[in-house]
Amino acid sequence: MLYSTLMKPSAYEIAKSGGRHAGVLIGHASKSTGELNRAIRSLRNQVEIHREKIANPLKWVSPELSERQLNPSSTNIGRKRSPILPSKLKS
């Protein structure tokens, strides 16, 4: 199917044409309405859990972790990093 440059194809249209997530579409086509509703409910619950983790990350980590372990990027500010040389890579 050809798409206008002004209109982006939907995820469904891409999957239907054999693109990304086509396997998911094929797999769900044979499921009952009840199974699909449970899958939707489960995905929504996972989204809510992830939103909560983003909003309150300290609620989801062990209290024994130090600030450095929670935010390792802050310890690398201003630190010069050496490039990875091919000789240092495992073969």
URQUINOR-V345033 format. One record per pair of residues at least 4 apart in sequence whose ideal C-beta (glycine too) atoms are under 7 Angstrom apart, sorted by the first residue. I is the first residue (numbers start at 1). GAP is how many residues later the second one is. Records with the same first field share a line. If there is no record, write none. Layout:
I = GAP / GAP
//
This chain:
1 = 12 / 16
3 = 4 / 6
9 = 4 / 5
11 = 4 / 10
12 = 4
13 = 4
14 = 5 / 6
15 = 4 / 5 / 6 / 7 / 9 / 10
16 = 9
18 = 4
21 = 4
22 = 4
23 = 4
24 = 4
25 = 4
28 = 8
31 = 4 / 5
33 = 4
34 = 4
35 = 4
36 = 4
37 = 4
38 = 4
39 = 4
40 = 4
41 = 4
42 = 4
43 = 4
44 = 4
45 = 4
46 = 4
47 = 4
48 = 4
49 = 4
50 = 4
51 = 4
52 = 4
53 = 4 / 7
57 = 4
61 = 4 / 9
65 = 4 / 5
67 = 4
68 = 4 / 7
84 = 4 / 5
//
